[in-house]
Amino acid sequence: ARFLRFVALVNFIFSPREAQAIMADETHPSSPTTNGSNKRQKTITHAPHASLLPPPQLRSIVSGWLQDDIPSHFDVGGYVVGSSIQTAELWMKSAGVLAGIPFFEAVFEVCGECNIQWEDDAVEGKLFDIGENKKIKLATVTGPVSHLLRGERTALNSMSRCSGVASLSKKCVDIAKSNSWHGEVAGTRKTTPGFRLVEKYGLLVGGASTHRLDLSQMVMLKDNHVWSCGGSIESAVRKARGVSGFSQKIEVECQSLEEALVAAGAGADVVMLDNFAPERLKEDAKSFKEKYPHVTVEASGGITMETMAEYFSEHVDVISQGKLTQGYDCVDFSLKIVH
């Protein structure tokens, strides 16, 4: 009887469509766990790499961004507009590869009480070709207007830069594919302090390799390391191996074929042929692989999208470019309140 009275009240107050929605929630309630699972599944649908990002770390990073943007803890603009529920639309205004959805979502999650509905074609890794004076709607964000405006610029900044990295990465990867090169295009550790995770994520979305994520992931012995411990590559490699054991790879930056051979002989897993001219690189990589076919050869130093094809070789496994995270153009997005 109580349930029938509830049904009658719902039908009296609400429209048929609203009543149907309310009754669906009443008879099949969703637990917080189910809602959270549905939200994560929607994110993964639009951002296949999102599960790589640990939620606690993501929230911590985004909270730091927002605190940096409101250092005095007063948001006067937010006070002016108030907290009425309003809607904003996310628009992509320049061509590029979409990336950064998890960071965009995390900003508004930390701001609180905001809901994001993505368009079906808003999928990370997709290249959007936007004509002149055109724009593409990607999402609708609903929530207290002060929260929308508080997160707006931080959310757009992260997506704009992440998409820029992904766009440049995709161009370079496409060049490698079009030349039937077997190796990997990679970034470097030349990332923006405090923004490393976003730029590394952008590399993956664009199809490139991240290279090592930080100082702990792989040992890289550069010229400064070797010079600082007496100039001996063998000594540096053996000392590194003594504490890293079997679980970490060791890479050595080499200025010549002779140094690369010494490094491999000492147990290096990867040799970087640094600042080699293209023809010399190909010759030395071939000679090196004849003796150490199992050791990875990386080419690096001054290589750009315009010149990388000159370095392609069956004996080179990786071509890394600092410019992928240092010289990218941002993709233009806007978030506009519907009025």
C-alpha positions, 0 to 999 in steps of 0.5 A: 500500500505504501508503495502504491501511494508513492506511485500515485504521488510521483505520477501526480507531481511529475511528467510521465517521463520524469515519473518513469525515471524516478520509478526506475531508480526506486525499483532498481537502485544503484549503489555508490559502488555501481555508480563508481564502476559505471563512471570508470567504464565510461572514462575508459570508453573515451580514454582507453589508457585511463586505467594507467593513472592511479586515482590517488596520484591523479587527485593529488596532482590536480589538487595541486594545480587548483591550489596553485590557481587560487593561492589565497583560498578566496575565489571572488569570481566564484562568489560573484556567479554563485552556485546555481546549477548550469551547463557548459560545453567543451569545444575543440577549436583547432585540429589535432589528436584528442588527449587528456580526458582523465585530467579534464575529468579529475579537475571537475571531480576535485572541484566537486558536484560536476557531471561530464557527458562526453560525445560518442566520438570524443575518444582519445587518440582520434585525430580531429580535422577541423576546418577554418572557422569551425569547432567540434563539441566534445562534452557537456559539463553540468554543475554549480557554476562557481565550480565550473568556472573554478576548474575551467582554465586548469582543465583546458590547460591540461587537455590542450597540452596533452593533446599537443604532445599526442598530436606531434607524437602521432605525426612522428609515429606516422612517418615511421610507419610510412617508411616501414621502420620497425623501431619505436619513436620515443620521448625523453625525460625533458618534460615540464616539472610538475607536468610530467605525467600529462606529457608522458600520457600524451606520448602514449595516446599519440602512439609513441613510447614514454622512454623512462618515466623517471630516474627510478624506472631505468638506469641511464648513465650519461657522460656526466656519470661516467666522467664523475666516476673516473671516466670508466664505462665498465666501472659505472655499469658494474656499480649500477648493476650491483644495486639494480640487479636483474629487475632494471635495465641499464642504458649508457650514453655513448659518443662513439662505436668504441664506447658502445662496444665497451658498454655492451661488454660490461652488461648494458642493456641499451646503448644510446648513440648520441648526436651521431650524423645519420650515415655514421649512425647507420654504419656504427649501428650495423657494426654494433649489432653484428657483435651484440644483436640482443642489445637495444640501440637508441638514436638521440640528439638533435633529431626532429620530425623533419629529420628523423627519416634520415635516421631510420635503419634496421639496426636502430631500435629506438629514436628519441626526441626531446622535442615531443615534450618540449616543442609541441603546439597546443591544441585549442579548446574552450569551455562555454556556459550555455546561455 
